[in-house]
Amino acid sequence: MKKITLFALFVAQIALAQAPAGYYDSTVGLTGYALKTQLKKIIDDNTDGLTPEYLHTDQGYSSLWTLFANNNAFHDIYDENDNTLYDMYSEVPGGTDPYNFTLVTNQCGSYSGEGDCYNREHLIPQSYFDHFAVAPMKNDPFHAVPSDGYVNGQRNNLPFGEVSSATYTSQNGSQKGSNITDAYSSYNGTVFEPLDEFKGDIARCFFYFATRYEDLMDDFYSGANASTCEAKNMFDGSTDKVFSDAFIFRLIKWHKEDPVSAKEINQNNVIFSYQNNRNPFIDNPDFVCEIYPTQCAAVDALEAESFALNSVSLFPNPSATGEFTVQSQTPLTLVTVYTINGQVIQQLKPQSEIFKINNLSKGFYLIKLDTDAASTIQKVIVN
C-alpha cells in the first residue's frame, strides 16, 4: 500500500490547487447522486451553462501514443527514475522491475510474452461499450492506459478483484484467478488483481468512468456486445449507482486503502492540458464517499477492529426463513444489520447471550456485532 507522508499530503494539496479556480464551485452543498451528476456536467463535452465551462475535447485514439511518449507523467519518474514507461503490470514499486519499456520503440506490434511491447489498455473493456460508440470512451486516457501487451491480453475483459487461487501471475505479481468471495464481494468468477500499489488508481478510474459517462451507463449495460464482456459483472445497469453490489464495496475499499499517488496527480494535470477535463476523484478523494455514503459507512464498519470469531456463532447461514440465532460468549452491546448496499435496516441491543435476528427478506446481509472493546462483521444469506 502507498504510505501517506507529510510530503505526499503537501503534494496533494498543491494538486488540488491546480484545478482552475471555480472548477468545482457548482458542487458545493451537493451530496449523493446529485453530486455525481453535477461532476459529470463539469467534466463532460456538453454546454451546461457552468461558469467557468471546460468541455472535454476528444483527441482521438492514435494521439494516446504521443501523450504517453511526450509527457513524463507516464514515465518512471517515481521509482527507478529511468524515464522508461511506467506500467502497472511491469512496475515493482520499491523494487527491481523485471523488464522495462522504451517509449515509442517498444509500442505494440505483436507480442508473444511479457516484456515484448506495450499497448493501450481499456480498464473498462472496449467490448463493454463499443456497441454504442467508440468515441470518446475509447480515446479517454483516464481509463485507456499504457500497459504490457501480453499481460493486458491475459486480463482481457475480466473484472478486477482479489484472487484466491491464481491461474496466471505476471512477473511483477499481478494475478488472474478466482475471486475471493467475502464481505466485500460476492462475485465467484474469474478476476484480475493488480498490485496493492495500483488498486486505488484503478478504482478512481472506474469512479471517473461512472461519472463522465453517467448518462450512457444503462446503454452500455444493455448493449449486444456487453453481454460477452465479463467485466459487465462490475456494473448494475443503472445511471446513478452504476456499480453492482458484488463489486462496489471492493472498489471503495481499494480507494480508501490506496490513496492518491504522485503518478495520478501528475497524469491528472497532464490529461487536463490534453483534453480539457479532470478526474474529480483524484482532485478530491472525498467525493467518493459523498456520493456513496451508505456504502462507505459499510466498508468502514467492515474495516473495524474485530474480536475472535470463536467467541460468537451466528446460525443457520444460509437461512431459509429469514431468521438467525446469535450466540456470543462475549457480551454484545449492539447488533446492526446492513443491506449489501450499507443501509441499516435493524439495530438490536441484546439482553442475553442468545437472541434472534428475524424478518429478513431473501438476499445478502452484513451483520455487525459490537462489544465494549471491538466488533466483527459477518455476511449472511437468506435463500
C-alpha positions in Angstrom: 0.0 0.0 0.0 1.1 3.6 -0.5 2.2 5.3 2.6 0.8 8.8 3.4 3.6 11.2 4.3 3.6 14.9 5.1 5.3 15.4 1.7 2.5 13.4 0.0 -0.1 15.5 1.7 1.6 18.7 0.7 1.8 17.4 -2.9 -1.9 16.5 -2.8 -2.8 20.0 -1.6 -0.8 21.6 -4.4 -2.5 19.3 -6.9 -6.0 20.3 -5.7 -5.0 23.9 -6.2 -4.0 23.2 -9.8 -7.7 22.7 -10.8 -8.8 26.0 -12.3 -10.4 28.5 -9.9 -14.1 27.7 -9.5 -13.8 24.4 -11.3 -15.8 22.5 -8.6 -17.8 25.5 -7.2 -21.1 24.2 -8.6 -20.8 21.1 -6.4 -20.9 23.0 -3.1 -23.8 21.7 -0.9 -24.5 18.6 -3.1 -24.2 15.0 -2.0 -25.3 11.6 -3.3 -26.1 11.1 -6.9 -26.9 14.8 -7.4 -23.2 15.4 -6.7 -22.2 12.8 -9.2 -24.4 14.3 -11.9 -23.0 17.7 -11.3 -19.5 16.4 -11.6 -20.5 14.8 -14.9 -21.6 18.3 -16.1 -18.2 19.7 -15.1 -16.1 17.1 -17.0 -18.3 16.2 -20.0 -18.4 17.7 -23.5 -21.8 19.3 -23.2 -22.5 23.0 -22.7 -24.2 23.0 -19.3 -24.1 26.8 -18.6 -21.4 26.5 -16.0 -19.1 29.4 -15.1 -16.4 28.7 -15.9 -17.1 26.0 -18.5 -14.5 23.5 -19.7 -15.5 21.0 -22.4 -13.9 17.6 -22.7 -12.2 17.6 -26.2 -11.7 14.1 -27.7 -8.2 13.9 -29.2 -8.6 10.5 -30.9 -7.1 7.1 -30.4 -3.8 7.4 -32.1 -2.9 10.5 -30.1 -2.6 8.4 -27.0 0.8 7.1 -28.2 2.0 10.7 -28.3 0.5 11.6 -25.0 2.3 8.6 -23.3 5.6 9.3 -25.1 5.9 13.1 -24.7 4.8 13.5 -21.0 7.0 12.3 -18.2 3.8 11.8 -16.0 3.6 8.5 -17.9 7.3 7.7 -17.4 9.1 6.2 -14.5 10.0 9.3 -12.5 8.5 7.7 -9.4 10.7 4.7 -8.6 13.8 4.0 -10.6 13.6 7.4 -12.3 15.0 5.9 -15.5 12.4 7.6 -17.8 11.1 4.3 -19.1 7.3 3.7 -19.4 5.5 3.5 -16.0 3.3 0.4 -16.4 1.1 -1.0 -13.7 1.7 -4.6 -14.9 5.6 -4.5 -15.1 6.5 -1.9 -12.4 7.7 -3.2 -9.0 7.3 -0.2 -6.7 10.3 0.0 -4.3 12.0 -3.0 -6.0 13.6 -4.0 -9.3 11.4 -4.2 -12.4 11.6 -7.5 -14.3 11.9 -5.5 -17.6 11.4 -2.0 -18.9 9.8 -0.5 -22.0 11.4 2.3 -24.0 8.9 4.9 -25.1 7.9 4.7 -28.8 10.5 2.0 -29.6 8.5 -0.7 -27.7 5.0 0.2 -28.9 2.9 -2.9 -29.9 3.0 -4.5 -32.5 2.7 -8.2 -32.0 3.8 -10.0 -28.8 4.3 -13.5 -27.6 5.3 -12.9 -24.0 5.8 -10.3 -21.2 8.1 -7.5 -22.0 7.7 -7.7 -25.8 5.8 -4.4 -26.1 3.3 -2.0 -24.5 -0.2 -1.1 -25.8 -3.3 0.9 -24.8 -5.4 -1.0 -22.3 -9.0 0.0 -21.6 -9.5 -0.6 -17.9 -13.3 -0.6 -18.7 -13.0 -3.0 -21.6 -13.9 -1.7 -25.0 -16.2 -4.7 -25.6 -18.4 -3.3 -22.8 -19.2 0.0 -24.6 -18.3 -0.3 -28.2 -21.7 -1.3 -29.4 -22.8 2.2 -28.6 -19.9 4.3 -29.9 -16.2 4.2 -29.6 -15.6 7.9 -29.1 -14.7 9.5 -26.8 -14.7 6.5 -24.4 -12.1 4.5 -26.4 -9.8 7.5 -26.5 -10.0 8.7 -22.9 -6.7 8.4 -21.1 -8.3 8.5 -17.7 -9.1 4.8 -18.3 -7.2 4.0 -21.5 -3.7 3.5 -20.1 -0.3 2.1 -21.2 0.3 -1.5 -20.2 2.3 -4.6 -21.1 0.5 -6.0 -24.2 0.8 -9.7 -23.1 -0.5 -9.0 -19.6 -3.3 -6.9 -21.0 -4.2 -9.9 -23.1 -4.2 -12.1 -20.0 -6.5 -9.7 -18.3 -8.7 -9.4 -21.5 -12.1 -8.3 -20.4 -12.1 -9.7 -16.9 -13.4 -7.7 -13.9 -10.9 -6.5 -11.3 -10.9 -8.2 -7.9 -8.8 -10.1 -5.4 -7.6 -13.5 -6.3 -7.9 -16.5 -4.1 -6.2 -19.0 -6.4 -4.1 -17.8 -9.2 -4.0 -19.4 -12.7 -1.6 -16.8 -14.0 0.9 -14.4 -12.3 2.8 -11.8 -14.1 6.4 -11.1 -13.4 5.6 -8.1 -11.2 3.0 -10.1 -9.2 -0.3 -9.1 -10.9 -2.7 -12.1 -10.9 -5.6 -13.8 -12.7 -7.8 -16.3 -10.9 -10.9 -17.0 -8.9 -12.3 -14.1 -6.9 -12.2 -14.1 -3.2 -15.8 -14.1 -2.0 -16.1 -12.3 1.2 -18.0 -9.3 2.8 -16.5 -7.0 0.1 -17.5 -9.0 -2.9 -20.0 -11.9 -3.6 -18.7 -12.5 -7.2 -17.5 -16.1 -7.6 -16.0 -15.8 -11.2 -12.5 -15.1 -12.6 -10.9 -11.7 -11.9 -7.7 -9.9 -12.5 -5.8 -8.4 -9.5 -3.2 -5.6 -9.8 -0.6 -4.8 -7.2 -1.8 -3.2 -4.0 0.0 0.0 -5.0 -2.2 0.4 -8.0 -5.6 -0.7 -6.7 -6.7 2.8 -5.7 -5.6 4.2 -9.1 -7.8 1.7 -10.9 -10.8 2.3 -8.5 -10.6 6.0 -9.2 -10.5 5.3 -13.0 -13.8 3.4 -12.5 -15.4 6.1 -10.5 -14.4 8.6 -13.2 -15.9 6.5 -15.9 -19.1 6.0 -14.0 -19.4 9.8 -13.6 -18.1 11.1 -17.0 -20.3 8.7 -19.0 -23.1 8.6 -16.4 -26.0 9.1 -18.9 -24.7 6.3 -21.1 -24.2 3.6 -18.5 -27.6 2.0 -19.0 -27.0 1.9 -22.8 -23.6 0.3 -22.3 -25.0 -2.4 -20.0 -27.9 -3.3 -22.3 -25.7 -3.4 -25.5 -25.4 -6.5 -27.5 -21.6 -6.8 -27.2 -21.7 -6.1 -23.4 -23.3 -9.5 -22.8 -20.0 -11.2 -23.7 -17.9 -8.9 -21.5 -17.1 -10.5 -18.2 -16.4 -7.0 -16.6 -20.1 -6.4 -17.1 -20.5 -8.0 -13.7 -18.9 -4.9 -12.1 -22.0 -2.9 -13.2 -25.7 -2.9 -12.4 -27.2 -1.1 -15.5 -28.2 2.0 -13.5 -27.0 5.5 -14.3 -26.8 6.5 -10.6 -25.2 3.8 -8.5 -23.6 2.3 -11.7 -21.7 -0.5 -9.9 -23.1 -3.9 -8.8 -23.4 -4.9 -5.2 -20.8 -7.6 -6.0 -18.1 -5.0 -6.6 -18.9 -1.6 -5.2 -17.5 -2.4 -1.7 -14.3 -3.7 -3.3 -13.8 -0.5 -5.3 -14.4 1.7 -2.2 -12.1 -0.5 -0.2 -9.3 -0.1 -2.8 -9.9 3.7 -3.0 -9.7 4.0 0.8 -6.7 1.8 1.3 -4.5 3.0 -1.6 -4.5 6.9 -1.5 -3.9 9.2 -4.4 -0.3 8.9 -5.7 2.1 11.4 -7.3 1.6 9.5 -10.6 -2.1 10.1 -10.5 -1.7 13.8 -9.6 0.8 14.3 -12.5 -1.3 12.5 -15.0 -4.5 14.3 -13.9 -2.8 17.6 -14.7 -1.3 16.5 -18.0 -4.6 15.0 -19.2 -6.4 18.2 -18.3 -4.0 20.1 -20.6 -4.5 17.4 -23.2 -8.3 17.0 -23.3 -9.6 19.8 -21.0 -11.2 17.7 -18.2 -10.1 16.2 -14.9 -10.7 13.2 -12.7 -12.6 14.7 -9.7 -11.7 11.7 -7.5 -8.0 12.4 -7.8 -8.6 16.1 -7.1 -10.9 15.4 -4.2 -10.9 11.8 -3.0 -13.8 12.6 -0.5 -16.2 12.8 -3.5 -16.4 9.0 -3.5 -18.0 8.8 0.0 -20.0 11.9 -0.5 -21.7 10.2 -3.5 -21.8 6.7 -1.9 -22.2 7.5 1.9 -24.0 4.3 2.9 -21.6 2.0 1.0 -18.6 3.8 2.5 -20.1 3.5 6.0 -20.5 -0.2 5.5 -16.9 -0.5 4.3 -15.7 1.4 7.4 -17.6 -1.0 9.6 -16.0 -3.9 7.8 -12.6 -2.4 8.4 -13.3 -2.0 12.2 -11.2 -3.9 14.7 -12.6 -7.5 15.1 -12.7 -9.8 18.1 -12.1 -13.5 17.8 -14.8 -15.2 15.7 -14.7 -18.3 18.0 -16.4 -16.2 20.7 -19.6 -15.8 18.6 -21.7 -18.0 16.4 -24.5 -17.0 14.0 -26.7 -19.7 12.5 -28.1 -21.1 10.3 -26.2 -19.5 7.4 -27.7 -19.5 4.9 -31.2 -19.2 6.4 -34.3 -20.4 4.6 -36.7 -18.4 6.9 -35.0 -15.1 7.3 -34.2 -15.8 11.0 -30.8 -16.2 12.6 -29.7 -17.1 16.1 -26.8 -15.3 17.6 -24.9 -16.9 20.5 -21.9 -15.0 22.0 -19.6 -15.8 24.8 -18.6 -12.1 24.9 -21.4 -9.7 26.0 -22.6 -7.8 23.0 -23.6 -4.1 23.2 -25.2 -3.7 19.8 -26.1 -5.7 16.7 -26.6 -3.9 13.4 -28.0 -5.4 10.2 -27.0 -3.8 6.9 -28.1 -4.5 3.4 -25.3 -5.2 1.0 -25.5 -1.5 0.0 -24.7 -0.5 3.5 -28.2 0.6 4.6 -29.0 0.0 8.2 -32.3 -1.9 8.5 -32.1 -3.3 12.1 -30.4 -2.4 15.3 -30.7 -4.5 18.4 -29.4 -4.2 21.9 -29.2 -7.8 23.1 -30.2 -8.6 26.7 -28.8 -12.1 26.8 -26.1 -14.4 25.3 -28.6 -16.0 22.9 -31.0 -14.0 20.8 -32.7 -13.9 17.4 -32.4 -11.7 14.3 -35.6 -12.1 12.2 -37.8 -10.8 9.4 -35.1 -10.6 6.8 -36.1 -11.0 3.2 -34.2 -13.0 0.6 -30.8 -11.6 -0.1 -27.3 -10.9 1.3 -26.8 -9.0 4.6 -23.9 -7.8 6.7 -24.4 -8.2 10.5 -22.1 -6.2 12.7 -21.6 -7.4 16.3 -20.2 -4.9 18.8 -18.7 -5.4 22.2 -17.4 -2.6 24.5 -13.9 -3.1 23.1 -14.3 -4.2 19.5 -16.5 -5.5 16.7 -16.8 -8.1 14.0 -18.9 -8.4 10.8 -20.4 -11.5 9.3 -22.0 -11.9 5.9 -25.2 -13.9 5.9 -27.6 -15.1 3.2 -31.4 -15.6 3.2 -32.3 -18.1 0.4 
